[in-house]
Amino acid sequence: MSDQTFSKSCESPAAAEAEREGHKALAAGFGVHHNLRIPAIHPSSDSGTEIVMDKCVISRPTQSYWKKLGTELASLHKNVISPHEGQFGLGFDNYCGAGLQPNAWSDNWGEFFLKHRLMAQAERIEDETKRAAWIARFEQVGPVIVEFLNWHKPVASLVHGDLWSGNALCGEGGEPWLIDPAHYYGDREVD
């Protein structure tokens, strides 16, 4: 590893491979569909849980950084759409943090989000009583959630999937960098 790279360890080889695929998917549109910087992934001698990537030298975000980040995300969402006839999902599961994120293809955004994001999280609750209560609530209000999420007829766009201020970095020149993706094709509003 050089001073130009950074190493991180993932929970499992599957999580590391899913993150590598996320970097590759987001980077594929660089310079064509967006100008978001995505760290290049380098070979690793690790057992499979280590990811070696380009290092981003971080600077303080400025107003122009935030504007460019928003503009470039909008360009990504507009130009990189689902290769599976507008379906939402990914075709393989990945990870958001340490949690498995199911990504089976669906032609209905609201149903995808209810089943693979909300219900999937509820099913991970360790306390059986709380888990049952959340699942029952989602089953009860599920049709309302699905209708609400579908009302604006979302397009299945490539999304980062775990976008928050810790995964959007301001590089030295004010250029936006994205790290730690949990990518899939979803409503751009999740980013």
Secondary structure by P-SEA (a helix, b strand, c coil): ccccbbbbbcccaaaaaaaaaaaaaaaccccccccbbbbbbbbbccccccccccccccccccaaaaaaaaaaaaaaaacccccccccccccbbbbcccbbbbbcccccaaaaaacccaaaaaaacccaaaaaaaaaaaaaaaaaaaaaaaccccccccccccccccccccccccbbbbccccccccccccc
